[in-house]
Amino acid sequence: GALMVKGLFDNVLSDYLWLRAVMLTNATVATVGLGMTIPLAFLSDVFWLHKPNVWNIWSVLGAVSVLSGFVFVNVGNAEP
């Protein structure tokens, strides 16, 4: 029972939300938006879990790269 509920929320709900995002924007923006989990995971490690070994140049550079890519995709897809 619990395994079915977990599978339902992990797979069906996430697929539905991604499909909804595609319908509201487009496939490129929605898919790149999934990559936003990388900087969000970085921030959660720093601020909520207080992990001291997260602050290195590669982690920060990776998070900033993903964030800037998301911004560039959204600016490129902006409607006039």
C-alpha positions in Angstrom: 0.0 0.0 0.0 2.6 2.5 1.0 4.8 1.6 -1.9 1.9 2.2 -4.3 1.2 5.7 -2.7 4.9 6.6 -2.9 5.1 5.5 -6.6 2.0 7.5 -7.3 3.4 10.7 -5.8 6.9 10.2 -7.1 6.1 9.3 -10.7 2.5 10.3 -11.6 2.5 13.6 -9.8 5.9 14.7 -11.1 5.0 13.7 -14.7 1.7 15.6 -14.4 3.4 18.7 -13.1 6.0 18.6 -15.8 3.3 18.2 -18.5 1.4 21.1 -17.0 4.6 23.2 -17.1 5.0 22.3 -20.8 1.5 23.3 -21.5 1.9 26.6 -19.8 5.3 27.5 -21.3 7.0 25.1 -23.8 9.1 21.9 -23.6 12.5 23.7 -23.6 11.7 26.0 -20.7 10.0 23.2 -18.7 12.9 20.8 -19.2 15.6 23.4 -18.4 13.5 24.3 -15.4 14.0 20.8 -14.1 17.7 21.6 -13.9 16.9 24.3 -11.4 17.0 21.5 -8.8 20.8 21.8 -8.9 21.1 25.3 -7.5 18.1 24.7 -5.2 19.8 21.6 -3.8 22.9 23.7 -3.3 21.1 26.4 -1.4 19.2 23.8 0.8 22.6 22.2 1.7 24.0 25.5 2.7 21.0 27.1 4.6 18.9 24.2 5.9 21.4 21.4 6.4 24.3 23.6 7.3 26.8 21.5 5.4 30.2 23.2 5.6 31.9 21.4 2.7 29.5 22.7 0.1 31.3 26.1 -0.5 33.9 25.4 -3.1 34.4 27.1 -6.4 33.1 24.2 -8.5 29.8 24.0 -6.6 29.2 27.7 -6.8 30.2 27.8 -10.5 27.9 24.9 -11.3 24.9 26.5 -9.5 25.5 29.9 -11.2 25.9 28.2 -14.6 22.6 26.4 -14.3 20.8 29.5 -13.0 22.2 31.7 -15.8 21.2 29.0 -18.4 17.7 29.0 -17.1 17.6 32.8 -17.3 18.9 32.9 -20.8 16.4 30.3 -22.0 13.6 32.2 -20.5 14.8 35.5 -22.0 15.2 33.9 -25.4 11.7 32.5 -25.3 10.0 35.8 -24.1 7.2 36.8 -26.3 7.3 40.4 -27.7 
